[in-house]
Amino acid sequence: MASHTRVVRGVVAAAILGWAGVAFAQAPAANDVVGTWNITMTSPVGTHPTTMAIREDGGQLAGTIDGLPGATPVVVTTSEKGVTFSFSVDYQGQPVPVVMAGKITGTDIKGSVDYADGAGAGDFIGSKAGAASLSGAWAISGDGGDGYSFMFTHEGATVGGALRMPDGNELPLKGTFENGRLSLTVVSDSASGTIDGTYDAGALKGRYDIAGSTGTWSAVRK
């Protein structure tokens, strides 16, 4: 009987702790949300590097997202579940509602995207500007010629994305970014190779070795 009582007490204690965790979940603080975020969104038609600027005005959060195209006002709400960004984009003269729901961890953010009230879905990832985030689009110049670009996603030390060719084709990339050093591997059946570089003062530069072609490159954010 004593053993049974201890088990019951343990179950009740665990339940109380669980309820307490729910009860004390908190919405993100305003200063965690306010700032400029470099975000890459996905949709059924591709990836979309964007910049979102969030401000606090009269105790209310509001913002602007740029790159979808143009600058669009954003409604910002927070709850114990995270942060939600709501706005509309123009598609062939018609407004399409977009809702981004995500969570902030330090200077990183990620979550899901709802397009046109459930007609399409995607996700997003990004980092607050000033945190040396590589997320977004980068224009490349160097020995390989012009017209190339990086489309990066960056979370923690992990970097993904693609090397976009002048003809629009892309080579998938994966790698790491730590202590200002970038190390990437091309993950494609059509080509293999590596891309290495360093980050300094908002720019990237380094060397590549892809499909037997080698050289130097540099890149700046688009």
MDTraj code that builds the backbone (N, CA, C; nanometers):
import mdtraj as md
import numpy as np

residues = "MET ALA SER HIS THR ARG VAL VAL ARG GLY VAL VAL ALA ALA ALA ILE LEU GLY TRP ALA GLY VAL ALA PHE ALA GLN ALA PRO ALA ALA ASN ASP VAL VAL GLY THR TRP ASN ILE THR MET THR SER PRO VAL GLY THR HIS PRO THR THR MET ALA ILE ARG GLU ASP GLY GLY GLN LEU ALA GLY THR ILE ASP GLY LEU PRO GLY ALA THR PRO VAL VAL VAL THR THR SER GLU LYS GLY VAL THR PHE SER PHE SER VAL ASP TYR GLN GLY GLN PRO VAL PRO VAL VAL MET ALA GLY LYS ILE THR GLY THR ASP ILE LYS GLY SER VAL ASP TYR ALA ASP GLY ALA GLY ALA GLY ASP PHE ILE GLY SER LYS ALA GLY ALA ALA SER LEU SER GLY ALA TRP ALA ILE SER GLY ASP GLY GLY ASP GLY TYR SER PHE MET PHE THR HIS GLU GLY ALA THR VAL GLY GLY ALA LEU ARG MET PRO ASP GLY ASN GLU LEU PRO LEU LYS GLY THR PHE GLU ASN GLY ARG LEU SER LEU THR VAL VAL SER ASP SER ALA SER GLY THR ILE ASP GLY THR TYR ASP ALA GLY ALA LEU LYS GLY ARG TYR ASP ILE ALA GLY SER THR GLY THR TRP SER ALA VAL ARG LYS".split()
xyz = np.array([
    [0.0821, -0.1203, 0.0000],
    [0.0000, 0.0000, 0.0000],
    [0.0858, 0.1259, 0.0000],
    [0.1916, 0.1255, 0.0801],
    [0.2802, 0.2419, 0.0862],
    [0.3440, 0.2667, -0.0493],
    [0.3843, 0.1576, -0.1168],
    [0.4452, 0.1716, -0.2486],
    [0.3458, 0.2305, -0.3469],
    [0.2192, 0.1841, -0.3403],
    [0.1155, 0.2363, -0.4299],
    [0.0951, 0.3851, -0.4056],
    [0.0954, 0.4266, -0.2784],
    [0.0767, 0.5676, -0.2434],
    [0.1872, 0.6535, -0.3006],
    [0.3130, 0.6038, -0.2938],
    [0.4253, 0.6794, -0.3473],
    [0.4119, 0.6963, -0.4987],
    [0.3650, 0.5917, -0.5675],
    [0.3464, 0.6011, -0.7114],
    [0.2427, 0.7058, -0.7448],
    [0.1300, 0.7041, -0.6722],
    [0.0227, 0.8019, -0.6981],
    [0.0735, 0.9431, -0.6745],
    [0.1470, 0.9614, -0.5652],
    [0.2015, 1.0945, -0.5365],
    [0.2964, 1.1393, -0.6475],
    [0.3759, 1.0456, -0.6995],
    [0.4683, 1.0802, -0.8075],
    [0.3956, 1.1232, -0.9330],
    [0.2877, 1.0517, -0.9658],
    [0.2089, 1.0870, -1.0842],
    [0.1469, 1.2232, -1.0679],
    [0.0899, 1.2513, -0.9489],
    [0.0285, 1.3816, -0.9229],
    [0.1319, 1.4930, -0.9304],
    [0.2501, 1.4701, -0.8743],
    [0.3561, 1.5717, -0.8780],
    [0.3984, 1.6014, -1.0206],
    [0.4122, 1.4963, -1.1027],
    [0.4512, 1.5161, -1.2424],
    [0.3456, 1.5959, -1.3162],
    [0.2177, 1.5662, -1.2884],
    [0.1096, 1.6396, -1.3539],
    [0.1132, 1.7866, -1.3149],
    [0.1364, 1.8144, -1.1878],
    [0.1428, 1.9536, -1.1415],
    [0.2562, 2.0274, -1.2091],
    [0.3723, 1.9622, -1.2198],
    [0.4855, 2.0249, -1.2870],
    [0.4539, 2.0515, -1.4326],
    [0.3839, 1.9575, -1.4984],
    [0.3459, 1.9777, -1.6368],
    [0.2536, 2.0962, -1.6525],
    [0.1527, 2.1056, -1.5637],
    [0.0613, 2.2194, -1.5694],
    [0.1350, 2.3490, -1.5428],
    [0.2286, 2.3459, -1.4510],
    [0.3036, 2.4672, -1.4192],
    [0.3831, 2.5130, -1.5394],
    [0.4434, 2.4161, -1.6133],
    [0.5193, 2.4530, -1.7318],
    [0.4336, 2.5226, -1.8342],
    [0.3085, 2.4739, -1.8506],
    [0.2175, 2.5388, -1.9447],
    [0.1778, 2.6753, -1.8947],
    [0.1460, 2.6834, -1.7655],
    [0.0965, 2.8084, -1.7095],
    [0.1997, 2.9184, -1.7158],
    [0.3275, 2.8828, -1.7010],
    [0.4302, 2.9840, -1.6934],
    [0.5025, 3.0063, -1.8262],
    [0.4545, 2.9428, -1.9357],
    [0.5109, 2.9727, -2.0668],
    [0.4872, 3.1200, -2.0984],
    [0.5867, 3.1876, -2.1501],
    [0.5784, 3.3310, -2.1706],
    [0.5961, 3.3667, -2.3170],
    [0.5304, 3.4753, -2.3548],
    [0.5488, 3.5292, -2.4891],
    [0.6876, 3.5914, -2.4999],
    [0.7444, 3.5969, -2.6202],
    [0.8756, 3.6615, -2.6365],
    [0.8710, 3.8069, -2.5913],
    [0.9777, 3.8530, -2.5278],
    [0.9863, 3.9937, -2.4888],
    [1.0007, 4.0801, -2.6138],
    [0.9538, 4.2039, -2.6045],
    [0.9579, 4.2942, -2.7197],
    [1.0991, 4.3117, -2.7728],
    [1.1979, 4.3221, -2.6824],
    [1.3349, 4.3449, -2.7295],
    [1.3944, 4.2219, -2.7971],
    [1.3311, 4.1029, -2.7773],
    [1.3743, 3.9846, -2.8513],
    [1.3252, 3.9876, -2.9950],
    [1.2136, 4.0562, -3.0180],
    [1.1513, 4.0603, -3.1506],
    [1.1984, 4.1806, -3.2315],
    [1.2125, 4.2960, -3.1647],
    [1.2485, 4.4196, -3.2340],
    [1.3865, 4.4078, -3.2971],
    [1.3985, 4.4541, -3.4194],
    [1.5262, 4.4521, -3.4911],
    [1.5040, 4.4167, -3.6369],
    [1.6131, 4.4000, -3.7080],
    [1.6083, 4.3621, -3.8490],
    [1.6465, 4.2156, -3.8625],
    [1.5598, 4.1406, -3.9305],
    [1.5786, 3.9971, -3.9467],
    [1.6033, 3.9640, -4.0931],
    [1.7073, 3.8872, -4.1196],
    [1.7335, 3.8344, -4.2539],
    [1.6710, 3.6953, -4.2611],
    [1.5668, 3.6823, -4.3433],
    [1.4842, 3.5616, -4.3435],
    [1.4770, 3.5025, -4.4833],
    [1.4828, 3.3710, -4.4893],
    [1.4585, 3.2996, -4.6134],
    [1.3310, 3.2178, -4.5981],
    [1.2329, 3.2464, -4.6842],
    [1.1049, 3.1759, -4.6827],
    [1.1019, 3.0744, -4.7964],
    [1.0298, 2.9653, -4.7758],
    [1.0026, 2.8717, -4.8841],
    [0.8537, 2.8726, -4.9137],
    [0.8209, 2.8436, -5.0388],
    [0.6825, 2.8341, -5.0823],
    [0.6747, 2.7248, -5.1876],
    [0.5548, 2.6895, -5.2343],
    [0.5448, 2.5878, -5.3395],
    [0.6184, 2.6230, -5.4680],
    [0.6574, 2.7512, -5.4844],
    [0.7245, 2.7910, -5.6085],
    [0.8722, 2.8241, -5.5889],
    [0.9276, 2.8043, -5.4672],
    [1.0707, 2.8279, -5.4495],
    [1.1047, 2.8962, -5.3183],
    [1.2266, 2.9523, -5.3136],
    [1.2746, 3.0216, -5.1942],
    [1.2708, 3.1717, -5.2158],
    [1.2553, 3.2454, -5.1051],
    [1.2395, 3.3900, -5.1141],
    [1.3200, 3.4570, -5.0019],
    [1.4409, 3.5047, -5.0290],
    [1.5161, 3.5803, -4.9288],
    [1.4468, 3.7141, -4.9028],
    [1.4267, 3.7472, -4.7771],
    [1.3577, 3.8702, -4.7401],
    [1.4279, 3.9356, -4.6221],
    [1.3921, 4.0605, -4.5990],
    [1.4375, 4.1329, -4.4811],
    [1.3148, 4.1871, -4.4087],
    [1.3056, 4.1595, -4.2788],
    [1.1929, 4.2067, -4.2003],
    [1.2432, 4.2981, -4.0889],
    [1.1911, 4.4190, -4.0849],
    [1.2284, 4.5167, -3.9827],
    [1.1123, 4.5312, -3.8846],
    [1.1359, 4.4982, -3.7578],
    [1.0326, 4.5042, -3.6547],
    [1.0658, 4.6170, -3.5573],
    [0.9645, 4.6973, -3.5250],
    [0.9826, 4.8092, -3.4338],
    [0.8726, 4.8059, -3.3279],
    [0.8943, 4.8792, -3.2195],
    [0.7929, 4.8962, -3.1166],
    [0.7454, 5.0407, -3.1196],
    [0.6157, 5.0593, -3.1320],
    [0.5580, 5.1931, -3.1445],
    [0.4390, 5.2047, -3.0509],
    [0.4534, 5.2860, -2.9455],
    [0.3448, 5.3035, -2.8503],
    [0.3061, 5.1761, -2.7784],
    [0.4052, 5.0920, -2.7505],
    [0.3787, 4.9672, -2.6814],
    [0.3301, 4.8559, -2.7713],
    [0.3168, 4.8816, -2.9013],
    [0.2721, 4.7813, -2.9966],
    [0.3852, 4.7467, -3.0940],
    [0.3932, 4.6203, -3.1313],
    [0.4920, 4.5768, -3.2289],
    [0.4335, 4.5869, -3.3694],
    [0.5138, 4.6335, -3.4624],
    [0.4748, 4.6423, -3.6031],
    [0.6003, 4.6282, -3.6864],
    [0.5834, 4.6082, -3.8149],
    [0.7018, 4.5902, -3.8972],
    [0.6771, 4.6071, -4.0448],
    [0.7830, 4.5814, -4.1199],
    [0.7806, 4.5879, -4.2657],
    [0.8659, 4.4745, -4.3191],
    [0.8141, 4.4049, -4.4206],
    [0.8920, 4.3004, -4.4867],
    [0.9240, 4.3461, -4.6275],
    [1.0491, 4.3270, -4.6676],
    [1.0966, 4.3762, -4.7970],
    [1.1512, 4.2593, -4.8777],
    [1.1061, 4.2486, -5.0033],
    [1.1607, 4.1464, -5.0908],
    [1.0604, 4.0505, -5.1496],
    [0.9283, 4.0819, -5.1419],
    [0.8285, 3.9860, -5.1882],
    [0.7369, 4.0238, -5.3056],
    [0.7497, 4.1209, -5.3846],
    [0.8537, 4.2243, -5.3835],
    [0.8051, 4.3488, -5.3106],
    [0.8937, 4.4462, -5.2995],
    [0.8599, 4.5729, -5.2363],
    [0.8489, 4.5610, -5.0862],
    [0.8182, 4.6729, -5.0221],
    [0.8042, 4.6782, -4.8767],
    [0.6564, 4.6678, -4.8403],
    [0.6240, 4.5758, -4.7498],
    [0.4858, 4.5483, -4.7130],
    [0.4701, 4.5588, -4.5623],
    [0.3662, 4.6299, -4.5131],
    [0.3427, 4.6376, -4.3688],
    [0.3135, 4.5000, -4.3092],
    [0.3608, 4.4797, -4.1871],
    [0.3455, 4.3511, -4.1180],
    [0.2782, 4.3743, -3.9832],
    [0.1767, 4.2939, -3.9532],
    [0.1150, 4.2923, -3.8201],
    [0.1869, 4.1873, -3.7366],
    [0.2347, 4.2269, -3.6188],
    [0.3143, 4.1382, -3.5336],
    [0.2375, 4.1076, -3.4059],
    [0.2210, 3.9806, -3.3735],
    [0.1587, 3.9405, -3.2479],
    [0.2469, 3.8374, -3.1789],
    [0.2452, 3.8391, -3.0468],
    [0.3228, 3.7434, -2.9688],
    [0.2311, 3.6706, -2.8708],
    [0.2687, 3.5483, -2.8389],
    [0.1957, 3.4689, -2.7403],
    [0.2928, 3.3689, -2.6815],
    [0.2418, 3.2843, -2.5900],
    [0.3287, 3.1827, -2.5309],
    [0.3754, 3.0819, -2.6353],
    [0.3100, 3.0795, -2.7529],
    [0.3517, 2.9887, -2.8593],
    [0.4650, 3.0452, -2.9442],
    [0.4877, 3.1760, -2.9371],
    [0.5937, 3.2376, -3.0162],
    [0.5512, 3.3696, -3.0748],
    [0.5896, 3.3938, -3.1989],
    [0.5589, 3.5206, -3.2655],
    [0.4950, 3.4915, -3.4004],
    [0.3987, 3.5772, -3.4390],
    [0.3291, 3.5617, -3.5665],
    [0.3392, 3.6903, -3.6461],
    [0.3739, 3.6777, -3.7743],
    [0.3798, 3.7904, -3.8666],
    [0.2710, 3.7712, -3.9728],
    [0.1846, 3.8706, -3.9876],
    [0.0749, 3.8614, -4.0838],
    [0.0813, 3.9782, -4.1814],
    [0.0687, 3.9487, -4.3104],
    [0.0724, 4.0524, -4.4131],
    [0.0085, 3.9984, -4.5399],
    [-0.0028, 4.0824, -4.6408],
    [-0.0570, 4.0405, -4.7693],
    [0.0401, 4.0780, -4.8794],
    [0.0484, 3.9946, -4.9807],
    [0.1293, 4.0245, -5.0991],
    [0.0379, 4.0290, -5.2205],
    [0.0793, 4.1053, -5.3186],
    [0.0001, 4.1195, -5.4398],
    [0.0341, 4.0087, -5.5391],
    [-0.0687, 3.9394, -5.5867],
    [-0.0487, 3.8371, -5.6901],
    [-0.1504, 3.8612, -5.8007],
    [-0.0996, 3.9107, -5.9142],
    [-0.1836, 3.9410, -6.0299],
    [-0.2994, 4.0312, -5.9927],
    [-0.2662, 4.1321, -5.9123],
    [-0.3653, 4.2316, -5.8742],
    [-0.4537, 4.1937, -5.7576],
    [-0.4344, 4.0756, -5.7006],
    [-0.5162, 4.0309, -5.5888],
    [-0.4310, 4.0156, -5.4626],
    [-0.4823, 4.0595, -5.3459],
    [-0.4070, 4.0421, -5.2220],
    [-0.4113, 3.8975, -5.1733],
    [-0.2942, 3.8435, -5.1414],
    [-0.2835, 3.7066, -5.0903],
    [-0.2341, 3.7136, -4.9461],
    [-0.3128, 3.6670, -4.8488],
    [-0.2689, 3.6718, -4.7094],
    [-0.1577, 3.5704, -4.6812],
    [-0.0601, 3.6148, -4.6031],
    [0.0516, 3.5290, -4.5630],
    [0.0661, 3.5374, -4.4116],
    [0.0778, 3.4242, -4.3466],
    [0.0970, 3.4201, -4.2012],
    [0.2204, 3.3359, -4.1704],
    [0.3165, 3.3978, -4.1022],
    [0.4377, 3.3291, -4.0586],
    [0.4307, 3.3110, -3.9074],
    [0.4396, 3.1873, -3.8610],
    [0.4350, 3.1578, -3.7179],
    [0.5631, 3.0873, -3.6778],
    [0.6365, 3.1456, -3.5832],
    [0.7644, 3.0860, -3.5480],
    [0.8047, 3.1103, -3.4048],
    [0.9220, 3.0613, -3.3722],
    [0.9790, 3.0786, -3.2394],
    [1.1184, 3.1384, -3.2507],
    [1.1515, 3.2234, -3.1560],
    [1.2816, 3.2887, -3.1506],
    [1.3682, 3.2190, -3.0471],
    [1.4890, 3.1835, -3.0897],
    [1.5880, 3.1272, -2.9980],
    [1.7136, 3.2121, -3.0086],
    [1.7339, 3.2986, -2.9100],
    [1.8474, 3.3903, -2.9170],
    [1.8318, 3.4855, -3.0332],
    [1.9223, 3.4767, -3.1293],
    [1.9160, 3.5624, -3.2473],
    [1.8704, 3.4853, -3.3706],
    [1.8185, 3.3636, -3.3511],
    [1.7672, 3.2824, -3.4616],
    [1.6158, 3.2719, -3.4538],
    [1.5522, 3.2558, -3.5688],
    [1.4078, 3.2386, -3.5749],
    [1.3758, 3.1358, -3.6824],
    [1.2739, 3.0552, -3.6587],
    [1.2286, 2.9617, -3.7612],
    [1.0837, 2.9253, -3.7336],
    [1.0155, 2.8811, -3.8391],
    [0.8762, 2.8445, -3.8224],
    [0.8123, 2.8060, -3.9537],
    [0.6799, 2.8134, -3.9568],
    [0.6020, 2.7713, -4.0732],
    [0.5359, 2.8924, -4.1384],
    [0.4989, 2.8759, -4.2651],
    [0.4330, 2.9820, -4.3412],
    [0.3046, 2.9274, -4.4016],
    [0.1959, 3.0027, -4.3844],
    [0.0676, 2.9687, -4.4461],
    [0.0382, 3.0719, -4.5550],
    [0.0138, 3.0229, -4.6756],
    [-0.0169, 3.1112, -4.7880],
    [-0.1647, 3.0980, -4.8258],
    [-0.2321, 3.2114, -4.8390],
    [-0.3701, 3.2165, -4.8897],
    [-0.4635, 3.1263, -4.8107],
    [-0.4589, 3.1400, -4.6767],
    [-0.5522, 3.0672, -4.5892],
    [-0.5506, 2.9171, -4.6141],
    [-0.4309, 2.8610, -4.6230],
    [-0.4171, 2.7175, -4.6358],
    [-0.4019, 2.6661, -4.7771],
    [-0.4056, 2.7548, -4.8767],
    [-0.3891, 2.7100, -5.0150],
    [-0.2473, 2.6620, -5.0427],
    [-0.1493, 2.7124, -4.9687],
    [-0.0105, 2.6713, -4.9831],
    [0.0594, 2.6777, -4.8490],
    [0.1708, 2.6067, -4.8374],
    [0.2441, 2.6035, -4.7106],
    [0.3935, 2.6017, -4.7371],
    [0.4692, 2.6455, -4.6388],
    [0.6147, 2.6442, -4.6472],
    [0.6733, 2.6636, -4.5099],
    [0.7991, 2.7028, -4.5043],
    [0.8619, 2.7324, -4.3767],
    [0.9562, 2.8497, -4.3941],
    [1.0148, 2.8930, -4.2844],
    [1.1102, 3.0030, -4.2909],
    [1.2155, 2.9859, -4.1836],
    [1.3296, 3.0485, -4.2080],
    [1.4408, 3.0458, -4.1141],
    [1.5166, 3.1765, -4.1295],
    [1.5742, 3.2257, -4.0208],
    [1.6486, 3.3504, -4.0306],
    [1.7214, 3.3845, -3.9030],
    [1.7939, 3.4944, -3.9081],
    [1.8696, 3.5424, -3.7937],
    [1.8626, 3.6933, -3.7888],
    [1.8766, 3.7460, -3.6696],
    [1.8738, 3.8905, -3.6519],
    [2.0021, 3.9516, -3.7073],
    [1.9868, 4.0622, -3.7794],
    [2.1023, 4.1321, -3.8361],
    [2.1986, 4.1711, -3.7257],
    [2.3279, 4.1650, -3.7568],
    [2.4304, 4.1946, -3.6577],
    [2.4813, 4.0705, -3.5892],
    [2.4148, 3.9564, -3.6151],
    [2.4565, 3.8307, -3.5540],
    [2.5392, 3.7464, -3.6500],
    [2.5910, 3.8107, -3.7547],
    [2.6731, 3.7425, -3.8555],
    [2.5989, 3.6256, -3.9172],
    [2.4723, 3.6490, -3.9502],
    [2.3947, 3.5462, -4.0174],
    [2.4214, 3.5510, -4.1671],
    [2.4309, 3.4341, -4.2284],
    [2.4506, 3.4258, -4.3728],
    [2.3195, 3.4056, -4.4481],
    [2.2082, 3.3896, -4.3782],
    [2.0810, 3.3611, -4.4431],
    [2.0457, 3.4680, -4.5453],
    [2.0005, 3.4240, -4.6630],
    [1.9603, 3.5169, -4.7676],
    [2.0373, 3.4948, -4.8962],
    [2.0280, 3.5929, -4.9841],
    [2.0898, 3.5847, -5.1169],
    [2.2191, 3.6651, -5.1208],
    [2.3222, 3.6090, -5.1849],
    [2.4536, 3.6720, -5.1976],
    [2.4958, 3.6717, -5.3445],
    [2.5377, 3.7860, -5.3940],
    [2.5885, 3.7974, -5.5314],
    [2.7368, 3.7634, -5.5321],
    [2.7781, 3.6740, -5.6230],
    [2.9156, 3.6241, -5.6287],
    [2.9895, 3.6857, -5.7467],
    [3.1144, 3.7202, -5.7242],
    [3.2053, 3.7579, -5.8323],
    [3.3361, 3.6833, -5.8118],
    [3.4118, 3.6653, -5.9217],
    [3.5382, 3.5938, -5.9082],
    [3.5823, 3.5273, -6.0358],
    [3.6693, 3.4277, -6.0229],
    [3.7285, 3.3618, -6.1391],
    [3.6249, 3.2912, -6.2263],
    [3.5125, 3.2508, -6.1665],
    [3.4121, 3.1786, -6.2426],
    [3.3220, 3.2671, -6.3265],
    [3.3373, 3.3984, -6.3156],
    [3.2536, 3.4897, -6.3926],
    [3.1396, 3.5455, -6.3096],
    [3.0552, 3.6252, -6.3730],
    [2.9443, 3.6902, -6.3048],
    [2.8148, 3.6104, -6.3229],
    [2.7133, 3.6519, -6.2480],
    [2.5823, 3.5898, -6.2607],
    [2.5561, 3.4759, -6.1658],
    [2.6535, 3.4408, -6.0830],
    [2.6351, 3.3362, -5.9832],
    [2.5880, 3.3990, -5.8515],
    [2.5174, 3.3186, -5.7701],
    [2.4755, 3.3679, -5.6390],
    [2.4584, 3.2520, -5.5423],
    [2.4761, 3.2823, -5.4142],
    [2.4453, 3.1887, -5.3069],
    [2.3046, 3.2181, -5.2554],
    [2.2302, 3.1121, -5.2245],
    [2.1023, 3.1233, -5.1550],
    [2.1175, 3.0440, -5.0259],
    [2.1486, 3.1141, -4.9158],
    [2.1838, 3.0467, -4.7920],
    [2.0672, 3.0410, -4.6931],
    [2.0614, 2.9295, -4.6183],
    [1.9894, 2.9217, -4.4924],
    [2.0936, 2.8959, -4.3848],
    [2.0755, 2.9587, -4.2694],
    [2.1804, 2.9542, -4.1670],
    [2.1140, 2.9462, -4.0307],
    [2.1439, 2.8399, -3.9579],
    [2.0936, 2.8241, -3.8216],
    [2.2043, 2.7654, -3.7355],
    [2.2417, 2.8400, -3.6302],
    [2.3519, 2.7946, -3.5479],
    [2.4791, 2.7881, -3.6300],
    [2.5451, 2.6731, -3.6290],
    [2.6665, 2.6557, -3.7096],
    [2.6377, 2.5898, -3.8446],
    [2.5112, 2.5572, -3.8705],
    [2.4754, 2.4822, -3.9907],
    [2.4317, 2.5750, -4.1034],
    [2.4898, 2.5541, -4.2207],
    [2.4551, 2.6330, -4.3395],
    [2.4051, 2.5376, -4.4483],
    [2.2971, 2.5751, -4.5133],
    [2.2453, 2.4999, -4.6266],
    [2.2097, 2.5954, -4.7383],
    [2.1468, 2.5429, -4.8427],
    [2.1053, 2.6296, -4.9523],
    [2.1525, 2.5799, -5.0864],
    [2.1882, 2.6757, -5.1735],
    [2.2237, 2.6382, -5.3094],
    [2.3166, 2.7415, -5.3718],
    [2.3945, 2.6943, -5.4691],
    [2.4720, 2.7806, -5.5574],
    [2.3905, 2.7938, -5.6854],
    [2.3411, 2.9144, -5.7119],
    [2.2575, 2.9376, -5.8290],
    [2.3429, 2.9814, -5.9473],
    [2.3247, 2.9130, -6.0601],
    [2.4014, 2.9408, -6.1812],
    [2.3390, 3.0548, -6.2613],
    [2.4155, 3.1141, -6.3542],
    [2.3584, 3.2196, -6.4387],
    [2.2362, 3.1749, -6.5179],
    [2.2272, 3.0437, -6.5517],
    [2.1119, 2.9941, -6.6269],
    [1.9936, 2.9576, -6.5378],
    [2.0069, 2.9809, -6.4061],
    [1.8983, 2.9529, -6.3133],
    [1.9038, 2.8182, -6.2462],
    [1.9867, 2.7266, -6.2961],
    [2.0022, 2.5973, -6.2301],
    [2.0745, 2.6146, -6.0967],
    [2.0527, 2.5198, -6.0061],
    [2.1108, 2.5301, -5.8726],
    [2.1832, 2.4022, -5.8329],
    [2.2945, 2.4171, -5.7614],
    [2.3661, 2.3063, -5.6996],
    [2.3424, 2.3137, -5.5490],
    [2.2820, 2.2108, -5.4878],
    [2.2583, 2.2128, -5.3430],
    [2.3899, 2.2172, -5.2647],
    [2.3877, 2.2887, -5.1524],
    [2.5052, 2.3040, -5.0669],
    [2.4697, 2.2684, -4.9226],
    [2.5687, 2.2182, -4.8509],
    [2.5549, 2.2031, -4.7066],
    [2.6921, 2.2202, -4.6437],
    [2.6937, 2.2678, -4.5189],
    [2.8223, 2.2873, -4.4531],
    [2.8080, 2.3575, -4.3206],
    [2.9137, 2.4261, -4.2801],
    [2.9174, 2.4914, -4.1499],
    [2.9728, 2.6332, -4.1614],
    [2.9357, 2.7160, -4.0644],
    [2.9916, 2.8499, -4.0499],
    [3.0222, 2.8699, -3.9027],
    [3.1518, 2.8708, -3.8690],
    [3.1945, 2.8836, -3.7308],
    [3.3159, 2.9746, -3.7222],
    [3.3118, 3.0656, -3.6241],
    [3.4239, 3.1562, -3.5998],
    [3.4669, 3.2299, -3.7267],
    [3.3682, 3.2701, -3.8059],
    [3.3961, 3.3474, -3.9265],
    [3.4445, 3.2673, -4.0455],
    [3.4463, 3.1343, -4.0339],
    [3.4961, 3.0497, -4.1424],
    [3.3813, 2.9666, -4.1997],
    [3.3696, 2.9691, -4.3325],
    [3.2650, 2.8985, -4.4049],
    [3.3240, 2.7763, -4.4744],
    [3.2596, 2.6617, -4.4579],
    [3.3045, 2.5393, -4.5224],
    [3.1825, 2.4695, -4.5811],
    [3.1782, 2.4563, -4.7155],
    [3.0626, 2.4014, -4.7846],
    [3.1015, 2.2838, -4.8728],
    [3.0064, 2.1931, -4.8902],
    [3.0211, 2.0806, -4.9815],
    [2.9053, 2.0833, -5.0801],
    [2.9358, 2.0624, -5.2070],
    [2.8320, 2.0516, -5.3094],
    [2.7707, 1.9126, -5.2995],
    [2.6386, 1.9045, -5.2852],
    [2.5713, 1.7756, -5.2677],
    [2.4793, 1.7515, -5.3873],
    [2.5408, 1.7210, -5.5015],
    [2.4661, 1.7019, -5.6248],
    [2.5258, 1.5861, -5.7038],
    [2.4400, 1.5097, -5.7718],
    [2.4890, 1.4014, -5.8565],
    [2.5598, 1.4548, -5.9812],
    [2.5254, 1.5773, -6.0218],
    [2.5817, 1.6328, -6.1445],
    [2.7194, 1.6950, -6.1242],
    [2.7549, 1.7264, -6.0007],
    [2.8856, 1.7874, -5.9729],
    [2.9206, 1.7652, -5.8273],
    [3.0487, 1.7641, -5.7974],
    [3.0941, 1.7518, -5.6600],
    [3.2059, 1.8518, -5.6377],
    [3.2261, 1.8886, -5.5117],
    [3.3326, 1.9827, -5.4824],
    [3.3145, 2.0494, -5.3489],
    [3.3994, 2.1471, -5.3239],
    [3.3981, 2.2190, -5.1972],
    [3.4096, 2.3691, -5.2223],
    [3.3581, 2.4440, -5.1264],
    [3.3688, 2.5898, -5.1263],
    [3.4090, 2.6312, -4.9860],
    [3.5183, 2.7037, -4.9744],
    [3.5659, 2.7504, -4.8441],
    [3.5804, 2.9017, -4.8473],
    [3.5585, 2.9642, -4.7326],
    [3.5701, 3.1089, -4.7293],
    [3.5730, 3.1647, -4.5889],
    [3.5847, 3.2957, -4.5813],
    [3.5840, 3.3679, -4.4550],
    [3.4876, 3.4855, -4.4645],
    [3.4364, 3.5253, -4.3489],
    [3.3435, 3.6373, -4.3385],
    [3.4130, 3.7520, -4.2666],
    [3.4043, 3.8730, -4.3265],
    [3.4655, 3.9894, -4.2631],
    [3.3936, 4.1152, -4.3107],
    [3.3523, 4.1977, -4.2149],
    [3.2907, 4.3274, -4.2442],
    [3.1730, 4.3147, -4.3407],
    [3.0908, 4.2110, -4.3205],
    [2.9710, 4.1939, -4.4003],
    [2.9905, 4.1320, -4.5363],
    [3.1122, 4.0857, -4.5698],
    [3.1396, 4.0265, -4.7011],
    [3.2045, 3.8895, -4.6831],
    [3.1939, 3.8076, -4.7890],
    [3.2536, 3.6753, -4.7909],
    [3.3579, 3.6659, -4.9019],
    [3.4598, 3.5854, -4.8802],
    [3.5565, 3.5581, -4.9856],
    [3.6246, 3.4258, -4.9577],
    [3.6739, 3.3614, -5.0651],
    [3.7402, 3.2341, -5.0440],
    [3.7780, 3.1662, -5.1732],
    [3.7837, 3.0314, -5.1696],
    [3.8241, 2.9524, -5.2847],
    [3.7208, 2.8422, -5.3093],
    [3.7147, 2.7961, -5.4336],
    [3.6254, 2.6855, -5.4674],
    [3.7015, 2.5797, -5.5464],
    [3.6528, 2.4575, -5.5384],
    [3.7054, 2.3450, -5.6152],
    [3.5848, 2.2582, -5.6503],
    [3.5268, 2.2830, -5.7683],
    [3.4026, 2.2171, -5.8083],
    [3.4202, 2.1535, -5.9460],
    [3.3973, 2.0241, -5.9523],
    [3.4020, 1.9494, -6.0787],
    [3.5317, 1.9752, -6.1550],
    [3.6430, 1.9816, -6.0817],
    [3.7731, 2.0016, -6.1444],
    [3.8087, 2.1453, -6.1738],
    [3.7180, 2.2394, -6.1478],
    [3.7448, 2.3809, -6.1696],
    [3.7761, 2.4470, -6.0356],
    [3.8852, 2.5228, -6.0318],
    [3.9259, 2.5883, -5.9071],
    [3.9424, 2.7381, -5.9295],
    [3.9359, 2.8123, -5.8207],
    [3.9555, 2.9562, -5.8311],
    [3.9155, 3.0271, -5.7034],
    [3.9160, 3.1598, -5.7085],
    [3.8795, 3.2421, -5.5937],
    [3.7446, 3.3092, -5.6200],
    [3.6770, 3.3488, -5.5126],
    [3.5479, 3.4136, -5.5238],
    [3.5294, 3.5126, -5.4089],
    [3.4378, 3.6045, -5.4274],
    [3.3935, 3.6926, -5.3207],
    [3.2440, 3.7129, -5.3375],
    [3.1766, 3.7511, -5.2298],
    [3.0319, 3.7671, -5.2364],
    [2.9850, 3.8741, -5.1396],
    [2.8834, 3.9467, -5.1823],
    [2.8185, 4.0473, -5.0981],
    [2.6690, 4.0193, -5.0973],
    [2.6031, 4.0605, -4.9906],
    [2.4605, 4.0356, -4.9795],
    [2.3821, 4.1169, -5.0818],
    [2.2838, 4.0536, -5.1457],
    [2.2004, 4.1226, -5.2431],
    [2.1054, 4.2185, -5.1737],
])
top = md.Topology()
chain = top.add_chain()
for i, resn in enumerate(residues, 1):
    res = top.add_residue(resn, chain, resSeq=i)
    for name in ("N", "CA", "C"):
        top.add_atom(name, md.element.get_by_symbol(name[0]), res)
traj = md.Trajectory(xyz[None], top)
